[in-house]
Amino acid sequence: MSVRLWCLRHAESENVVTRTSGAQPHAELTPRGRDQAAEAGRRLRGAGISHVYASSAVRAATTAGIVAVVGHVASLTAGLAVLCGLGGRVWGAPLPHAEPFAVEWDGTAWRCGSWPAECLM
């Protein structure tokens, strides 16, 4: 049985714009962030998403309410690098805001074949 997990970093939030990431746990999405989340939702329409998971941070929960599975750059790069065997190639590489990418289980292993390309360079 194969499984596809769609992941994305939360959309742009006030703490990103003000360069206070981590210092504002209740930071809201910016108007641009709301547009990013809506666009990601349109791109994922018809993808057969059956469950939505997000952290409890306002920026992630708000993005998830608009779109799909949402995380933070640190949790996504750390967790998926190990899960997909990407090693240190993605640690510290920023993920674009609200850009969906698939992680797939092929019955044997997890594959991150569609990890955002600029992160693997």
KOLLUMFI-215988 format. One record per residue: y, x, z of N, C-alpha, C, CB in turn; residue in one letter. Coordinates in steps of 0.001 Angstrom, whole numbers, plus 500000, padded with zeros to 6 digits. Glycine has a CB too. Example, Ala and Ser with C-alpha at 12.3 -4.5 7.8 and 13.67 -1.06 7.14 Angstrom:
BEGIN
494310513190507800495500512300507800496700513200507800495527511308509046A 497750512850507080498940513670507140500030512900507870499402514084505725S 
//
This chain:
BEGIN
498816500838500000500000500000500000501248500883500000499998499047501218M 502184500582499151503436501338499123504527500542499848503864501651497655S 505472501273500391506590500689501117507861501360500639506416500844502658V 508903500592500433510200501161500079511191500801501176510690500645498684R 511870501808501677512886501666502708514215502076502116512547502512503968L 515170501149502080516499501470501564517372501920502719517133500252500832W 518047503034502569518909503588503611520300503832503059518320504892504174C 521279503799503926522616504206503558523413504483504817523303503135502693L 524393505352504673525335505621505753526292504434505824526111506978505526R 526798504150507017527766503062507156528946503281506207528262502958508620H 529619502203505897530797502274505033531940502967505780531229500851504566A 532986503307505024534122504016505614534699503233506796535212504257504554E 534935503967507891535470503339509098536745504043509548534425503357510226S 537454503396510465538720503935510965538555505330511558539307503001512010E 537439505592512234537264506911512851537085508009511805536064506896513793N 536621507669510629536502508662509551537893508965508998535552508150508413V 538678507928508780540013508078508226540920508865509172540618506709507934V 540778508624510481541629509308511459541024510626511938541879508403512652T 539888510987511359539181512235511711538848512323513198540022513441511313R 538413511185513763537990511149515158536541510680515260538913510230515980T 535723511084514303534317510671514288533675510941515631533546511397513179S 532948509965516130532265510086517398533137509746518590531741511457517546G 534440509868518440535351509602519553535706508123519662536620510423519397A 535402507358518647535729505931518637534468505117518352536829505622517581Q 533654504862519369532403504134519117532596502709518632531583504109520356P 533783502162518840534038500782518430534906500708517175534704500017519563H 534939501784516410535760501820515198535297500771514201535714503213514556A 536255500054513652535990499031512639535967499659511246537054497909512706E 535431498916510293535494499344508900536922499227508396534536498509508020L 537276500118507481538559500011506799538419498951505700539010501402506204T 539520498487505122539400497580503970538554498213502856540804497212503428P 538745499514502618537919500206501615536447500172502026538391501676501435R 536172500342503325534799500293503820534149498935503591534768500628505294G 534899497872503804534363496526503541534033496365502057535374495435503985R 534892496891501189534617496852499744533366497674499418535838497387498941D 533233498858500035532050499703499807530772498964500215532172501035500595Q 530791498323501377529616497603501855529260496449500922529854497079503272A 530276495726500475530023494613499555529417495116498254531321493843499269A 529921496236497735529373496815496499527924497256496702530231498014496036E 527640497876497834526256498279498120525347497052498178526180499067499455A 525831495975498765525062494728498801524761494199497413525809493677499589G 525756494263496537525537493822495143524494494706494459526871493853494339R 524558496019494717523602496934494091522177496700494584524007498375494359R 522051496218495821520722495999496401520207494573496199520752496315497878L 521011493717495627520579492346495378519313492363494534521695491528494677R 518346491620494928517096491551494191516121492662494532517377491579492739G 516445493499495525515564494612495899514426494170496813516369495704496583A 514387492902497188513308492399498017513373492864499458512011492799497434G 514554493057499980514715493517501359514325492384502302516180493988501632I 513386492690503211512914491656504127513404491844505556511420491621504119S 513819493030505936514320493293507287515551494183507202513226493956508171H 516459493997508141517673494808508198517761495434509583518949493954507882V 517988496746509629518112497487510875519382498319510834516874498382511118Y 520070498410511969521279499231512060521474499649513507522531498461511530A 522238500700513701522588501088515064523547500044515624523225502521515106S 523810500128516913524702499157517545526177499528517413524349499018519004S 526494500688516824527896501047516614528545499994515714528024502477515985A 529756499628516031530460498563515300530460498830513799531904498430515805V 530760500073513387530846500381511953529502500194511253531339501815511749R 528395500539511912527075500367511308526645498907511322526044501220512037A 526851498232512441526461496823512538527259495956511562526659496315513972A 528547496247511396529366495486510449528896495732509023530854495860510590T 528621496991508689528104497299507352526790496559507122527902498827507176T 525892496600508092524596495921507961524770494428507779523722496192509182A 525741493863508457526000492440508306526407492082506891527069492003509269G 526973493036506195527399492825504816526287493193503845528659493641504512I 525443494199504189524566494753503163523095494915503510525073496037502785V 522669495936504267521243496297504392520989497257505530520740496911503103A 519989498155505388519634499138506405520722500197506483518262499785506099V 521244500436507683522407501295507828522214502280508964523658500464508061V 522622503520508736522556504529509779523787505401509771521317505378509619G 523698506479510510524777507456510604524314508742509935525189507711512091H 525229509556509495524882510764508756523916511650509551526149511548508407V 524160511842510848523287512718511640521878512157511776523881512938513021A 521755510866512094520422510300512267519657510238510955520518508915512869S 520341509918509866519664509859508574519218511242508104520578509228507534L 520102512236508182519711513568507702518657514193508594520926514486507624T 518788514049509903517802514650510809516446513962510678518293514574512265A 516446512649510750515185511908510707514477511968509367515433510487511057G 515212511715508303514581511676506987514250513071506460515484510961506004L 514982514092506888514631515463506492513244515819507000515669516474507026A 512939515422508229511609515674508796510584514760508135511612515460510334V 510882513472508059509953512497507501509548512853506076510570511111507531L 510500513292505270510252513568503850510059515047503547511390513042503025C 510032515891504570509798517320504343510919518020503596508530517502503588G 512162517603503819513292518222503131513825519441503866514399517216502952L 513328519668505077513761520832505847515247520844506075513352522097505157G 515833522036506082517250522193506344518143521971505149517496523526506875G 517566521608504007518381521450502790519431520363502893517495521153501624R 519212519373503756520166518277503833520978518284505124519445516968503702V 520598519106506116521329519092507378522750519602507171520601519941508436W 523708518847507647525104519226507518525739518802506203525232520693507671G 524923518326505269525453517849503987525904516406504173524380517965502838A 527148516099503891527623514732504122526979513738503164529138514672503982P 526629512592503704526165511498502864527385510679502465525095510614503603L 527432510215501234528545509348500842528459508028501612528533509089499302P 529577507402501860529598506121502557529012505021501683531028505761502975H 528117504229502276527574503006501670526942503222500298528661501982501549A 526261504350500108525533504614498865524039504462499153525860506052498297E 523410503377498702521994503163499003521091504200498331521580501769498568P 520039504590499047519014505452498463517669505057499051519321506966498725F 516626505162498227515297504698498626514473505822499230514564504104497433A 513696505442500239512694506311500846511387505537500705513033506679502381V 510355506169500121509133505421499820507894506027500456508937505340498334E 507015505147500908505694505514501432504701505231500326505331504721502759W 503950506233499890503000506048498790501566505843499276503052507240497861D 501405505614500566500075505455501140499575506732501780499103505002500083G 500229507850501478499852509152502017501017509837502716499324510041500911T 502197509785502106503361510489502642504639509760502267503406511936502131A 505719510059503016507045509534502702507706510433501677507920509421503976W 508392509850500733509104510586499683510569510150499668508443510350498286R 511445511105499617512882510827499530513371511250498157513678511566500656C 512761510740497136513065511152495771514453510794495296512087510560494856G 515071509803495909516392509400495440517493509768496428516416507911495181S 517217510773497275518255511238498210519501511569497398517770512494499043W 520680511200497879521892511472497094521936512910496587523134511186497932P 522057513056495281521890514347494597522761515465495144522181514183493147A 524017515148495480524900516220495931524435516827497253526319515698496077E 523597516103497988523098516626499257521990517640499074522606515503500120C 521356517663497919520243518587497678520669519843496949519165517900496893L 521950519973496642522425521149495925522703522292496866523667520822495135M 
//
